């Protein structure tokens, strides 16, 4: 009884600290079913409640029981707490197996809810849509597409439920937590693959090869009029620009028209440059592959990130998600040929360079934007000016927007990477990413390069359970390497660009940057001076060039000359006893050979 009273009390006052609302009454309200077969908990509560894990799974079973010829439930994995992660498959012909669906003439849409379990709009929206299919109200849907739907990806975070989980979000009354039971953010795990939840997602993608992937979230940040914002990496910054262009040209107009006709306001996926001064402009974000949409961009898998506006009521957000998904299904059905052609084009193209660092443009573009009026005043709690949103519309005609257009650093994409057999865990992760890997036999006959760390720094605090590392490198020839039993990853393949990002040590979300190779920073064997000094004397006598280099360093570097340890370490590093693996990235690379032609130096042919 006390718990019920607490929830009731929270339902009355849970948003009293939030900015005032602009009242909304959209046509999509008519989608709600108050009483009838398969009425959802969301509808029974008038749009206030989302069911817990047990009730969610029970509703999945009810959906399948209501339409067993077209619906099937499948467990795709388990969380570390051993909760099942379920996926509902919907197919008009009952093509539930991956091989069957691959032979279907219809495109497949993959919809994922609850990667951040407090942001659970997609679960309740899809339950309504699937109910409408099961009861015959929307028989048209499965004539257009096949559906893969994960109602809760972060099943453990979903059950860390509370009325106090998101201070800036209007509903549901009780909501799940952002991270999983290991306190890992699943939408930062699409490259390193530490979590069973995201590994399960990639297995689904590998098996079913969906045509469109939709990841449903709820945003935070500034207040504005839009209730459904969504996006994908913009064409100028996309690793799959033909895909982004197709989504812009064909999908966005259909989705926006559907949302607008139902009383919703679709908007761009942007953030503020300064949360305390909206007029400073917007930040146009480019996702790296640690995120679902950034990973999809590199994978050439059309991926849309939905970010419903957290300050809008839960009922409005869920109904907007229903309409969005309906529009996306219509667009996929209508323009699947155009999208497939764009995907094929991108899969056949692997760039010669990979952009590994971007910056915001110094010169802003401008955008028309439906904002909310606000006042700014000194706040006695924070001691600085703070924003107070007023709940009134304010349309901007020329609001600055700074896109991440500036390319700060690029690297050359190797022809192939070569991985020692000891890194079997890396091989398994590459296969999960859909990257083709070949095991080698016999001797190496091609020139290889090795990345040697010249400078490095570890993050001062852990991020997503890891101490990330950044480094600069010197690329040197790898001599006398026996590749027998090693693994080769060619970049000229469908997932070649993704493979380059995962394996090139300078890429920001590479395995290296996430700390998979931190053991190369450890020295485990050292020298004794009484043994080194006589050996070094003979070494310098036998190698006059080395002796000259040692003398030159002493004469030109006073600090070195006066530091006995530095002098002996230098000699040790140049001896054959020094650890040859120290600070050496163990994955080797080969590059396209360059042929010099008269008057056309360094031209590649």
C-alpha positions in Angstrom: 0.0 0.0 0.0 2.8 2.4 0.9 4.5 1.8 -2.4 1.3 2.4 -4.3 0.8 5.7 -2.5 4.4 6.7 -3.3 3.8 6.1 -7.0 0.5 7.9 -6.9 2.1 10.9 -5.1 4.9 10.8 -7.7 2.4 10.8 -10.5 0.9 14.0 -9.3 4.1 15.9 -8.7 6.8 14.1 -10.7 7.1 17.0 -13.2 6.4 20.0 -11.0 10.1 21.0 -11.2 10.1 21.0 -15.0 9.4 23.9 -17.4 5.8 24.7 -18.3 4.2 22.8 -21.1 2.6 24.0 -24.3 -0.7 22.0 -24.4 -0.9 19.3 -27.1 -3.9 17.6 -28.6 -2.9 15.6 -31.7 -4.9 13.4 -34.0 -2.7 10.5 -33.0 -4.7 10.3 -29.7 -7.2 8.3 -31.7 -4.6 5.5 -31.8 -5.2 4.7 -28.2 -7.4 1.7 -27.4 -9.1 2.1 -24.0 -10.7 -1.4 -23.8 -10.4 -4.4 -26.0 -8.2 -7.3 -26.9 -4.5 -6.7 -26.1 -5.0 -3.2 -24.6 -1.6 -2.2 -23.4 -0.7 -1.1 -19.8 0.3 2.2 -21.4 -3.2 2.7 -22.7 -5.0 1.5 -19.6 -3.0 4.1 -17.6 -4.0 6.9 -20.0 -0.4 7.1 -21.2 1.3 7.3 -17.8 2.8 3.8 -17.2 5.1 1.4 -18.9 5.0 -2.3 -17.8 7.8 -4.0 -15.9 10.0 -6.7 -17.4 7.7 -9.6 -16.4 4.6 -7.9 -17.6 6.4 -6.9 -20.8 7.4 -10.4 -21.6 3.9 -11.6 -20.8 2.5 -9.1 -23.3 4.9 -10.4 -25.9 3.6 -13.9 -25.3 0.0 -12.6 -25.6 0.8 -11.0 -28.9 2.2 -14.2 -30.3 -0.7 -16.2 -29.0 -3.1 -13.8 -30.7 -1.4 -14.1 -34.1 0.9 -17.3 -34.1 1.0 -17.6 -37.9 2.6 -14.1 -38.3 4.3 -13.5 -34.9 7.1 -15.4 -33.2 9.1 -14.6 -30.0 12.8 -15.5 -30.0 15.4 -15.2 -27.2 18.5 -13.6 -28.8 20.7 -13.5 -25.6 20.9 -13.1 -21.9 22.1 -10.2 -19.7 24.8 -10.8 -17.1 21.9 -11.1 -14.6 20.5 -14.0 -16.8 17.4 -12.1 -17.9 16.3 -13.2 -21.4 16.6 -10.6 -24.1 13.6 -11.3 -26.4 12.9 -10.3 -29.9 9.5 -10.4 -31.6 9.5 -11.4 -35.3 6.6 -10.4 -37.5 6.1 -11.7 -41.1 3.0 -12.0 -43.2 4.0 -15.4 -44.6 5.4 -16.6 -41.3 9.1 -16.4 -42.5 10.6 -16.4 -39.0 14.0 -17.9 -39.7 16.8 -15.7 -41.0 17.2 -17.8 -44.2 13.5 -17.6 -44.9 13.4 -13.8 -44.4 16.4 -13.4 -46.6 14.4 -14.9 -49.5 11.4 -12.6 -48.8 10.5 -10.0 -51.4 9.7 -7.5 -48.6 12.4 -5.4 -46.9 13.1 -5.9 -43.2 12.9 -3.2 -40.5 14.8 -3.8 -37.2 13.4 -1.7 -34.3 15.2 -1.5 -31.0 13.8 -0.1 -27.8 15.2 0.4 -24.3 18.9 0.5 -25.0 18.6 3.2 -22.3 15.8 1.7 -20.3 14.5 4.9 -18.9 14.0 6.0 -22.5 11.4 3.3 -23.2 9.0 5.0 -25.6 9.7 2.6 -28.4 8.4 -0.4 -26.4 5.0 0.9 -25.7 4.6 2.4 -29.2 5.5 -0.9 -30.9 3.2 -2.8 -28.6 0.3 -0.7 -29.9 1.3 -1.1 -33.5 1.8 -4.9 -33.2 -1.5 -5.1 -31.4 -3.2 -3.3 -34.3 -1.6 -5.8 -36.7 -2.7 -8.8 -34.5 -6.3 -7.6 -34.3 -6.6 -6.9 -38.0 -6.7 -3.1 -37.7 -3.4 -2.7 -39.6 -3.2 -5.7 -41.9 -1.4 -3.4 -44.4 1.8 -3.3 -42.3 3.0 -6.8 -42.9 2.1 -6.5 -46.6 4.9 -3.9 -46.7 7.7 -5.1 -44.5 9.0 -7.8 -42.2 9.6 -6.7 -38.6 12.3 -7.5 -36.0 11.5 -5.8 -32.6 13.4 -5.8 -29.4 11.1 -4.4 -26.7 13.8 -4.0 -24.1 17.5 -4.3 -24.9 18.8 -3.2 -21.5 16.7 -5.7 -19.5 18.7 -5.3 -16.3 18.6 -1.5 -16.4 14.9 -1.7 -17.1 14.4 -3.4 -13.7 16.4 -0.8 -11.8 13.1 1.1 -12.0 12.3 4.2 -10.0 10.2 7.4 -10.1 13.5 9.3 -9.7 15.7 8.0 -12.5 15.6 10.9 -15.0 15.2 14.4 -13.4 14.5 16.1 -16.8 12.0 13.6 -18.3 8.2 13.6 -18.2 7.2 10.0 -17.7 6.6 7.2 -17.6 5.9 7.5 -13.8 8.4 4.7 -13.1 11.2 4.2 -15.5 14.4 2.1 -15.9 18.0 3.2 -15.6 20.4 4.3 -18.3 23.1 1.7 -17.9 23.1 -2.1 -17.5 23.8 -4.1 -14.3 27.5 -3.6 -14.8 27.0 0.2 -15.1 27.9 0.1 -18.8 26.2 2.3 -21.4 25.1 0.0 -24.2 25.1 2.8 -26.7 28.8 3.3 -26.2 29.6 -0.4 -26.8 29.1 -0.8 -30.6 32.8 -1.2 -31.3 34.4 -2.7 -28.1 31.5 -5.2 -27.6 31.9 -5.6 -23.8 28.2 -6.3 -23.2 26.1 -9.4 -24.0 23.2 -7.1 -24.9 25.0 -5.4 -27.8 26.7 -8.6 -28.9 23.1 -10.0 -29.2 22.1 -7.1 -31.4 25.1 -7.7 -33.8 24.2 -11.4 -34.0 20.7 -10.4 -35.1 22.0 -8.0 -37.7 24.5 -10.6 -39.1 21.8 -13.2 -39.3 18.8 -11.2 -40.6 20.6 -8.5 -42.6 17.9 -5.9 -42.0 17.4 -3.1 -44.5 16.7 -0.4 -41.9 17.7 -0.2 -38.2 15.9 2.2 -35.9 17.1 2.9 -32.3 14.6 4.7 -30.2 15.8 7.1 -27.4 14.7 10.1 -25.4 16.9 13.1 -25.5 17.8 15.7 -22.9 19.2 19.2 -23.0 17.3 22.4 -24.1 13.6 22.9 -24.4 12.1 23.4 -27.9 8.8 22.7 -29.7 9.7 19.5 -31.5 8.5 16.3 -29.8 10.1 13.8 -32.2 13.6 14.5 -33.3 15.7 12.0 -35.3 18.7 11.8 -37.5 21.7 10.1 -39.0 25.2 11.3 -39.8 24.8 14.2 -42.4 25.9 13.6 -45.9 29.0 15.8 -45.8 30.3 13.8 -42.7 28.9 10.4 -43.4 31.0 7.4 -44.1 28.0 6.2 -46.2 26.9 9.4 -47.9 24.8 7.7 -50.5 22.7 6.1 -47.7 22.4 9.4 -45.9 21.4 11.1 -49.1 18.7 8.5 -49.8 17.3 8.9 -46.2 17.2 12.7 -46.8 15.6 12.6 -50.2 13.0 9.8 -49.8 12.5 8.8 -46.1 12.6 12.1 -44.2 9.8 13.8 -46.3 7.4 10.8 -45.8 8.1 10.5 -42.1 7.8 14.2 -41.5 4.5 14.4 -43.4 3.1 11.5 -41.4 4.1 13.1 -38.1 2.8 16.5 -39.0 -0.5 15.2 -40.2 -1.0 13.5 -36.8 -0.3 16.6 -34.8 3.4 16.1 -34.0 6.4 18.3 -34.7 9.3 16.5 -36.2 12.7 18.1 -35.8 16.5 17.7 -36.5 18.8 15.7 -34.2 20.9 18.6 -32.8 22.2 19.8 -29.4 23.1 23.2 -28.0 26.5 24.8 -28.0 25.8 26.4 -24.6 22.9 25.1 -22.5 22.7 28.4 -20.6 22.6 30.5 -23.8 20.5 29.0 -26.5 21.1 31.9 -28.9 24.8 30.9 -29.2 23.5 28.2 -31.5 23.3 24.5 -32.1 25.8 21.8 -32.3 25.5 19.5 -35.3 26.7 16.1 -34.0 28.5 13.4 -36.0 28.3 10.0 -34.3 31.4 7.8 -34.1 31.0 4.1 -34.2 30.7 3.5 -30.5 27.1 4.7 -31.0 24.5 2.6 -32.9 24.0 5.2 -35.6 27.7 5.8 -36.0 28.4 2.1 -36.2 25.6 1.7 -38.8 27.1 4.6 -40.8 30.5 2.8 -41.1 28.7 -0.6 -41.7 26.6 0.9 -44.5 23.5 -0.2 -42.6 20.9 2.5 -42.8 20.4 3.5 -39.2 18.1 6.2 -37.8 18.5 7.4 -34.2 15.2 8.7 -32.7 15.5 11.1 -29.9 12.0 12.0 -28.5 12.0 15.2 -26.5 12.2 14.4 -22.8 10.1 17.4 -21.6 7.1 16.3 -23.7 4.6 14.1 -21.8 5.1 10.4 -22.1 1.7 9.9 -23.9 2.7 12.4 -26.6 6.1 10.9 -27.1 4.8 7.3 -27.4 2.1 8.3 -29.8 4.7 10.3 -31.8 6.9 7.1 -31.9 4.0 5.1 -33.2 3.5 7.6 -36.0 7.2 7.8 -36.7 7.5 4.1 -37.1 4.4 3.9 -39.3 6.0 6.6 -41.5 9.4 4.8 -41.6 7.6 1.5 -42.6 5.8 3.2 -45.4 9.0 4.9 -46.6 11.0 1.6 -46.5 8.2 -0.2 -48.4 8.1 2.6 -51.1 11.8 3.3 -51.5 13.5 0.0 -50.6 15.0 -0.3 -54.1 16.6 3.2 -53.8 17.9 2.4 -50.3 19.3 -1.0 -51.4 21.2 0.6 -54.3 22.7 3.2 -52.0 23.8 0.4 -49.6 25.3 -1.6 -52.4 27.2 1.5 -53.7 28.7 2.1 -50.2 29.6 -1.5 -49.6 31.6 -1.6 -52.8 33.6 1.6 -51.9 36.4 1.7 -49.3 38.1 5.1 -49.1 41.8 5.5 -49.3 41.8 7.7 -46.1 39.8 7.4 -42.9 38.8 10.5 -41.0 39.8 9.9 -37.4 39.2 13.3 -35.8 36.6 16.1 -36.5 36.1 19.6 -35.2 33.2 22.0 -35.2 33.2 24.5 -38.1 34.5 27.9 -37.1 31.9 29.5 -39.4 28.3 28.7 -38.5 25.5 27.8 -40.9 22.0 29.0 -40.1 18.8 27.1 -39.5 15.1 27.8 -39.0 14.3 26.4 -35.6 11.2 26.0 -33.4 12.4 27.0 -30.0 10.9 27.9 -26.7 11.2 31.4 -25.2 13.4 31.7 -22.1 14.8 34.1 -19.6 18.2 34.2 -18.1 19.1 35.4 -14.6 21.6 35.0 -11.9 20.8 32.0 -9.7 21.7 32.0 -6.0 22.3 28.2 -5.9 24.7 27.9 -8.8 26.2 31.4 -8.6 25.8 31.9 -12.4 23.2 32.9 -15.0 20.7 30.0 -15.5 18.0 29.5 -18.1 14.4 29.5 -17.2 12.1 28.2 -20.1 8.8 30.0 -20.3 6.5 27.5 -22.1 5.9 29.9 -25.0 6.8 29.3 -28.7 9.8 31.2 -30.1 10.7 30.6 -33.8 14.2 31.4 -34.9 14.7 32.2 -38.6 18.5 32.3 -38.6 19.8 30.4 -35.6 23.5 29.5 -35.9 24.4 25.8 -36.2 27.9 24.5 -36.1 28.5 21.2 -37.8 31.5 19.0 -37.2 32.7 19.8 -40.7 36.4 20.4 -39.9 38.6 17.5 -40.7 41.4 17.5 -38.1 43.2 14.3 -38.8 43.1 11.4 -41.3 45.0 8.1 -41.7 45.7 6.0 -44.8 43.6 2.9 -45.0 45.8 -0.2 -45.3 45.2 -2.8 -47.9 45.1 -5.4 -45.2 45.7 -6.0 -41.4 47.5 -9.0 -40.0 46.5 -10.2 -36.5 48.6 -12.7 -34.4 46.7 -15.8 -33.5 47.1 -15.0 -29.7 44.4 -12.3 -30.2 41.6 -14.8 -30.7 39.2 -12.5 -28.8 39.8 -9.7 -31.4 39.0 -12.3 -34.2 35.7 -13.2 -32.5 34.7 -9.5 -32.2 35.6 -8.9 -35.8 33.3 -11.8 -36.8 30.5 -10.3 -34.7 31.0 -7.1 -36.6 30.4 -9.0 -39.8 34.1 -8.6 -40.9 35.5 -11.4 -43.0 38.7 -12.9 -41.6 41.1 -15.3 -43.3 43.6 -17.6 -41.6 47.0 -17.7 -43.3 49.2 -20.6 -44.0 52.8 -20.5 -45.2 55.5 -17.8 -45.3 54.9 -14.1 -45.8 55.9 -12.7 -49.2 54.8 -9.0 -48.9 56.2 -5.9 -47.2 54.6 -5.1 -43.9 54.6 -2.1 -41.6 54.4 -1.9 -37.9 53.1 1.0 -35.7 55.5 1.9 -33.0 54.2 4.1 -30.2 56.2 7.3 -29.9 54.1 9.0 -27.3 51.0 8.0 -25.4 48.6 9.1 -22.6 46.0 7.2 -20.6 42.7 8.8 -19.5 42.8 9.9 -15.9 39.5 8.2 -15.1 37.8 5.1 -16.5 35.2 5.5 -19.2 32.7 2.7 -19.8 34.8 0.4 -17.5 38.0 1.0 -19.5 41.0 3.3 -19.3 41.2 4.6 -22.9 44.5 5.5 -24.4 45.6 7.9 -27.1 48.9 7.7 -28.8 51.1 8.9 -31.7 53.0 6.5 -33.8 56.0 6.0 -36.0 55.4 3.5 -38.8 58.4 1.3 -39.5 59.0 -1.8 -41.6 58.2 -5.2 -40.0 61.2 -7.4 -40.8 61.3 -11.2 -40.9 57.7 -11.9 -39.7 56.4 -15.4 -40.1 52.7 -15.0 -40.7 51.9 -18.7 -40.7 48.8 -19.1 -38.5 48.0 -15.4 -38.4 44.7 -13.8 -39.5 44.4 -11.5 -42.5 41.6 -8.8 -42.7 41.4 -7.3 -46.2 39.8 -3.8 -46.3 38.4 -4.4 -49.8 35.2 -6.1 -48.4 31.7 -5.1 -47.5 32.7 -4.2 -44.0 36.1 -3.0 -45.0 35.7 0.6 -43.7 34.4 -0.6 -40.4 37.4 -3.1 -40.2 39.8 -0.2 -40.8 38.3 1.8 -38.0 38.4 -1.1 -35.6 42.0 -2.1 -36.3 43.8 1.2 -37.1 45.3 2.3 -33.9 44.7 6.0 -34.5 41.0 5.7 -35.0 39.1 7.1 -32.0 36.9 4.0 -31.4 39.4 1.4 -32.4 40.2 -1.7 -30.3 43.5 0.0 -29.5 41.9 3.2 -28.2 39.6 1.2 -26.0 42.5 -0.5 -24.3 42.6 -3.9 -25.9 46.3 -3.8 -26.3 47.4 -2.0 -23.1 49.9 -4.8 -22.3 52.3 -3.4 -24.9 52.9 -0.5 -22.4 54.3 -2.9 -19.9 58.0 -3.6 -19.6 58.6 -7.0 -17.9 62.3 -7.5 -18.4 65.1 -5.2 -17.3 68.9 -5.1 -17.2 71.7 -5.1 -14.6 74.4 -2.5 -15.2 77.2 -5.0 -14.4 76.0 -7.1 -17.4 75.0 -4.3 -19.7 78.1 -2.2 -19.6 80.6 -4.8 -20.9 78.1 -5.9 -23.5 77.4 -2.3 -24.6 81.2 -1.6 -24.9 81.6 -4.5 -27.3 78.4 -3.6 -29.1 79.6 0.0 -29.8 83.0 -1.4 -30.9 81.4 -3.7 -33.4 78.9 -1.1 -34.7 80.7 2.2 -35.5 77.4 3.9 -36.7 75.8 3.1 -33.3 78.8 4.4 -31.5 78.7 7.6 -33.5 75.0 8.1 -32.7 75.7 7.6 -29.0 78.5 10.1 -29.0 76.3 12.6 -30.9 73.5 12.3 -28.4 75.9 12.9 -25.5 77.4 16.0 -27.2 74.1 17.5 -28.3 71.9 16.7 -25.3 73.3 17.9 -21.9 70.4 16.5 -20.0 71.0 13.1 -21.5 74.7 13.3 -21.0 74.2 14.1 -17.3 71.7 11.3 -16.7 73.3 7.9 -16.1 70.1 6.0 -16.3 69.1 7.6 -19.5 72.4 6.7 -21.1 72.2 3.1 -20.0 68.6 2.8 -21.1 69.5 4.1 -24.5 72.2 1.5 -24.8 69.9 -1.2 -23.6 67.2 -0.2 -26.1 69.7 -0.6 -28.9 70.8 -4.1 -27.7 69.2 -7.3 -28.9 68.2 -8.0 -25.3 65.6 -5.2 -25.3 62.0 -6.3 -25.4 61.1 -6.1 -29.1 57.4 -6.1 -28.4 57.4 -3.1 -26.0 55.4 -0.1 -27.4 54.8 -2.1 -30.7 51.2 -2.4 -31.9 51.0 -6.1 -32.6 48.6 -5.9 -35.6 50.7 -5.3 -38.8 49.6 -3.6 -41.9 50.2 -3.8 -45.6 49.6 -0.9 -48.0 49.1 -0.5 -51.8 52.5 -0.5 -53.5 53.4 2.8 -55.1 55.2 2.8 -58.4 57.3 5.8 -59.4 56.7 6.9 -63.0 58.8 9.6 -64.8 57.4 13.1 -64.1 54.6 11.5 -62.0 56.3 10.8 -58.7 54.3 8.9 -56.1 51.4 8.4 -58.4 49.5 5.2 -57.5 48.6 2.8 -60.2 
